[in-house]
Amino acid sequence: MLRIKKLDIFILKSFLMLFIGTFFICLFIFMMQFLWRYVDELVGKGLEMSVLAQFFFYSALTLIPLSLPLAILLAALMTFGNFGERYELLSMKAAGIPLLRIIRPLVIFCTFLCCTSFYFQNVIAPKAQVKLLTLLVSMKQTSPELDIPEGVFYDEIEGYNIYVKQKDRETGMLKDVLIYNFSDGFENAHIIWASEGKMEMTADKQHLYLHLFNGEQFENLKSQTISSNNVPYRRETFREKHTIIEFDGGFNMVDGSFLSDRSDSKNMVEISHSIDSLNHRADSLGRTMYNEIKSSTYRKIELSKADSVKMAETSSRINIDSLFNSYTLAEKDKTLGSAADRTESLASEWNMKSYQTTDADNNIRKHEADWHKKITLSLSCLIFFFIGAPLGAIIRKGGLGMPVVVSVLIFVIYYIIDSGATRVAKSGEMNMILGVWMSSIVLAPIGAFFTYKSNNDSVVFNAEIYINFFRMLLGLRPSRHVFRKEVIIDDPDYRRIESDLNELCYACSAYDSRHKLASAPNYIRIFTNNGHDDIIAGISAKMELLIEELSNSKDSVLLGYLNKYPILSTKAHKSPFDNRWLNLLAGVIVPVGIFFYFRIWRFSLRLDKDLKNIIKTSRDIQQRINNESFII
């Protein structure tokens, strides 16, 4: 019998509350970004609320699969960041519950979200995409709402240009109205001027009704047959004139059947059938073009060759170059021009035919990309969870600060990789599967790495670890900082320390003389000896104990001497790796071996200077201790 534990309910409840909020926030952001792209088709069209509601509804359905991964990433980061910040995650791990067991209910839930995302992309999104594109095309064809501005020519009504100098917002009267009617052509324009006027839309929103007062009308009477420069025209003065202009101000839904060939309007089964049909059509087209080229172009070439052969035979095997050189300049120019025209004609014919095959190949690749995209976008929900959950457990920061920054950064990286690789794959310059799956290939190992590190409580974002790594790689090392303590419990035993300093100096001198650090090391010994240098490790440990004890001193001069002690690197002057086979491999590869050889030699020289520095500093400390002015 399935039993849901209270811990699972607590984790699911904590995640769901954040997921619902982040999902609607992400969906709103993507909808605003989508709306910004098509704001020109919406503003000023006088669209009804029902049309706008359909637009937002269908756009939300198409954007749900894209919003789910970001919402999961952000919710996982915030959930486990809150757990870490409130020490709830620490309590769970202290009770013996590993991270993989903690996230198990959320993995099941995110798997369900993956299936939901796939269902939306494969079943609901294609239908919503057709509806949305139909709405957008209908909006583009809808005439703008009639709002004639002051002081400029208004040309949104087809065939007309209208100028209004001033408008009375309260009465709706227009002052100084000028109308250019180009419906009969530019040369036969009708011009109407009126001191006042008023416009209104008919009830069917198909016509514009104009009431004009105290004006004049000018009409060009020049016909098609008149060729004289004097053009007659008719002038009419009126006190009141009424005219009707055709103006479709309503919203008419277009037929969206032409969108059925788009790849984003099909499910995976339909895309597979379309790919088979497109491949068959492309193969048939290619074979047809090949036969046409073979029967036309190559035949012309063969005929030209045959004519050349016959010409050569009739000319007693005269060389073609010699024959061409015997032509006059006019004959040469004519021959070369004829050959260039024929070549350009053939190239133009082949280019025109190649457009058909290029379009077919692009259409096939687009269908293949959309087929794979339905899987990768669904799988990204699970990948983002395995990035967000362990990352939140590592960062241990809840709220909307750090999680939002990290999630946006990760999603931007995902989007750049996904869009860039998919675009290259659609162009045919990359394998389609590799291009569309590139984002998953890159992010899945990152999620596995974070999950492994978080499950083992490994430190990932400790800056000191990376600083020390690069210091070791570049041969840098930190400085020693010893300060005077405010509270000292035990004073140093200076008499014993003096003898310990003698032993430390002797050990350093013996090691330096025995190993001859200043001379070049043996290449073979470096890459065949993978043992540790216990003597240097002992010298370093003894020196650190003396520094720790002497740091309890109240003498500032003595504390200054302690800062001169170097921080010894106990392994850098030996073999590059602890593993024997890695050492042998590094030594066999000549460039790598030479690099490590000179690096180890440099550290060996540094160790020689460090040992001499230890001896000198130790003698200075002994002299300071034995100084009569130093109070023990």
C-alpha positions, -999 to +999 in steps of 0.1 A: +000+000+000+013+034-010+020+056+020+029+093+016+051+104+045+046+138+062+081+149+050+070+143+014+039+163+019+058+191+035+083+193+006+056+191-020+036+218-003+066+241+000+075+236-037+039+239-050+032+272-034+063+287-049+058+269-083+023+282-089+035+318-082+066+316-103+047+299-131+022+327-135+050+353-132+071+336-159+040+332-181+031+369-177+067+379-186+067+358-218+033+371-227+044+407-223+074+399-245+052+382-271+027+412-269+056+436-275+064+419-308+028+424-321+018+456-305+016+474-338-011+449-350-032+456-319-030+493-312-053+516-330-075+489-346-105+493-324-106+455-317-133+442-295-126+427-261-136+392-272-109+393-299-082+405-275-093+378-250-088+351-277-054+366-285-042+364-249-057+330-243-041+313-273-008+330-268-008+318-231-015+282-243+015+283-267+038+298-241+030+273-213+057+248-224+083+276-224+073+289-190+074+256-172+112+251-172+120+285-159+092+283-133+106+249-121+141+262-120+131+293-100+108+274-076+134+247-070+161+273-062+138+292-039+124+261-021+158+245-013+174+279-007+147+285+020+154+250+034+191+257+036+186+292+050+162+280+078+185+250+085+156+226+076+177+209+050+205+204+076+180+189+100+168+164+073+204+154+065+212+151+102+183+127+105+201+104+080+180+114+050+201+119+018+193+146-007+181+122-033+155+108-009+145+144+000+139+154-037+122+121-046+086+134-044+096+165-064+113+144-091+080+125-095+061+157-097+085+172-122+082+141-143+045+146-144+051+182-155+074+169-183+045+148-195+021+177-192+045+199-212+048+173-239+010+169-241+006+207-245+033+208-272+020+178-291-018+182-288-029+216-276-001+239-288-005+231-326-042+239-325-036+270-304-008+281-328-031+279-358-058+299-339-032+325-328-017+329-363-051+332-378-059+360-353-027+378-361-032+376-399-068+389-394-055+417-371-030+428-397-057+430-424-080+449-401-082+486-409-071+510-381-095+528-360-105+561-374-087+588-355-075+615-378-047+636-362-044+674-364-019+691-388-008+660-407-020+641-437-039+609-428-033+581-454-047+550-436-078+550-458-070+534-491-071+558-520-075+589-498-054+615-481-071+637-455-058+668-438-075+684-408-061+716-394-080+716-361-105+694-343-131+702-317-131+673-292-165+683-276-186+687-308-166+665-331-164+693-357-134+695-380-119+728-391-103+735-425-107+700-440-087+690-472-095+657-489-075+642-518-093+614-536-070+592-557-094+564-564-094+572-601-057+575-603-031+601-594-036+622-625-074+622-621-074+633-584-105+648-568-098+676-543-123+688-518-118+716-493-143+726-466-141+751-439-159+727-415-169+691-415-179+661-395-172+624-400-190+594-386-190+556-392-220+538-406-237+512-384-222+483-404-187+498-401-182+494-438-184+531-449-174+565-436-200+592-439-187+628-444-207+660-438-189+690-453-199+727-451-188+758-470-162+745-494-151+738-529-144+708-550-118+705-578-119+677-604-094+671-632-112+666-666-082+654-686-090+622-705-067+595-718-068+608-753-060+645-746-023+653-752-023+691-749-006+709-721-037+728-711-058+706-687-094+715-681-109+710-647-143+715-629-147+737-599-178+734-577-187+756-547-210+742-521-226+752-488-233+717-477-221+684-492-224+648-481-202+619-494-196+583-485-161+567-484-157+529-484-139+521-451-140+486-436-135+492-399-147+458-386-128+427-377-131+398-401-116+364-393-097+350-423-096+314-433-066+297-415-064+267-438-033+281-454-014+276-421-019+239-421+015+234-438+035+250-410+055+226-389+045+243-356+008+236-364+013+198-364+018+171-338+046+146-340+027+120-360+017+147-386+052+160-387+066+125-394+041+121-423+050+155-436+087+147-435+081+115-455+060+134-480+085+163-483+114+138-488+095+120-515+086+153-532+122+165-529+136+133-544+111+135-573+120+171-579+157+163-578+154+135-602+133+156-626+157+185-625+186+161-631+169+146-661+161+181-675+197+193-670+211+161-685+187+163-715+191+200-721+223+215-708+247+186-713+232+179-747+240+214-757+276+209-744+279+177-763+266+193-795+291+221-790+319+196-786+307+178-817+307+210-837+341+218-825+354+183-835+338+186-869+353+221-873+387+208-863+384+179-888+374+201-916+403+224-908+428+196-911+431+191-874+438+228-867+443+236-830+412+255-816+435+281-799+452+287-833+418+290-849+406+315-823+438+335-827+432+337-864+399+356-858+396+393-861+389+414-830+352+416-839+350+379-844+368+372-811+345+396-793+314+380-808+326+345-799+335+354-763+302+373-758+282+344-771+300+320-748+296+343-718+258+347-726+254+310-728+272+304-695+252+331-677+220+316-691+229+282-679+240+295-644+207+315-641+187+285-651+205+262-625+201+288-598+164+292-604+160+254-602+181+252-571+158+275-552+131+248-553+153+222-538+167+246-512+133+255-500+123+219-498+154+211-478+148+240-454+112+229-449+123+194-441+149+206-416+123+229-400+099+199-395+127+178-381+137+205-356+101+210-344+098+172-340+128+171-317+119+203-300+088+188-285+110+163-266+138+186-256+116+213-243+097+188-222+129+172-209+143+206-199+117+207-171+135+177-154+170+190-162+162+224-148+149+208-116+182+188-111+200+221-116+178+243-094+173+219-064+209+211-056+220+246-065+195+260-040+208+235-014+244+247-020+237+284-021+213+283+009+197+316-001+159+319-003+136+347-013+135+365-046+171+379-046+198+354-054+175+327-068+161+351-094+195+362-106+209+326-108+178+312-125+177+341-151+214+336-158+210+298-163+179+303-185+197+329-206+226+305-212+201+277-221+182+300-245+214+312-262+227+276-266+193+263-277+184+290-302+219+293-316+225+256-321+189+251-335+194+279-360+227+264-372+210+230-375+182+244-395+207+260-419+221+226-426+256+233-412+252+210-382+236+176-376+199+181-367+199+159-336+231+174-323+219+210-329+185+206-313+197+185-284+228+207-278+212+226-248+203+193-231+237+178-238+253+209-221+230+213-192+224+177-182+260+171-170+258+204-151+227+192-133+243+158-126+274+175-112+254+198-089+233+169-077+264+148-069+281+177-051+250+186-031+243+150-022+279+145-009+279+179+009+308+190-012+318+227-013+312+241-047+310+279-043+338+284-017+359+311-033+389+302-012+391+268-029+392+283-064+417+310-053+440+284-039+437+263-071+447+292-094+474+302-070+488+267-072+484+266-110+501+300-115+527+294-088+514+321-065+510+317-027+493+338+000+512+360+024+514+353+062+495+377+084+502+375+122+487+402+144+490+409+181+462+392+201+440+412+224+438+383+249+467+360+256+461+330+278+495+313+278+528+330+272+554+314+249+582+293+264+611+312+249+638+290+263+624+258+248+615+277+216+651+288+212+662+252+211+634+242+187+645+270+164+680+255+164+665+221+154+645+237+127+675+255+112+695+223+113+667+203+095+665+230+068+703+231+063+705+193+061+677+190+036+690+217+014+725+203+013+713+167+008+689+174-021+708+202-038+676+222-046+695+249-065+706+224-092+685+211-121+663+181-111+666+147-127+639+143-154+634+106-150+632+108-113+605+134-114+581+112-134+589+079-118+587+090-081+552+096-070+558+095-032+553+123-007+581+144+008+576+136+045+607+156+056+595+189+041+560+182+055+576+177+090+596+209+086+565+228+076+544+213+105+572+221+131+575+257+117+537+263+119+537+250+156+564+275+165+546+303+147+514+295+165+531+295+199+551+327+192+520+345+180+510+348+217+539+371+222+534+408+231+565+420+213+556+437+180+591+432+166+589+395+172+555+394+155+570+412+125+596+384+122+569+358+122+553+374+091+586+368+072+583+330+075+572+316+041+542+293+036+559+261+023+545+241-005+553+205+004+544+188-029+551+213-057+589+204-059+582+167-064+562+147-090+533+165-106+507+138-097+502+113-069+492+086-094+521+067-109+506+062-143+496+098-147+532+107-139+545+083-165+520+096-191+530+132-184+567+124-188+561+105-221+542+134-237+571+157-244+554+191-243+536+182-211+567+167-195+588+198-203+562+221-189+560+201-156+598+198-155+605+235-156+576+241-132+590+217-106+625+232-111+610+266-104+594+254-072+626+236-062+645+269-065+618+286-045+620+259-018+658+265-016+652+302-010+624+294+015+647+272+036+673+298+037+647+324+046+635+301+075+671+298+088+676+336+086+643+344+103+649+318+130+683+333+138+667+368+140+641+356+164+668+339+186+688+371+186+657+390+196+650+365+225+686+367+237+686+405+236+689+420+271+661+445+262+637+417+255+616+409+286+610+372+291 
